Amino acid sequence: YEWVKKVLDYGVGEILLTSVDRDGTGEGYDIELISKVAAMAHIPVIVSGGAGNLEHIKEAIGAIADLTGDKPKMIVYSSSTGEGKKELWAAIQERIG
């Protein structure tokens, strides 16, 4: 996690964290990676790679909120249906209401 320390020292405003191993798999985010980086960073961490359903998103939201005491400011989820968007909104409200 030396690279996280390095970019923080450079003064970046946010970190885009993508788990390349999980990207496109739909198997869920790498919560251990997210947790470690979020714990180190005092800036927003944007996570990507692995979400396959709304439970994965709720798990990532919870991991960040539990570590930082803050609610995520933005969530991006690709869904091709209006129903999927309604489910996402309900999940967000349930977790961070």
Salt bridges, closest charged atoms under 4 A:
GLU2 OE2 - LYS5 NZ 3.43
GLU32 OE2 - LYS36 NZ 3.15
GLU55 OE2 - LYS58 NZ 2.90
ASP66 OD1 - ARG95 NH2 3.24
ASP70 OD2 - LYS73 NZ 2.67
GLU94 OE2 - LYS58 NZ 3.42
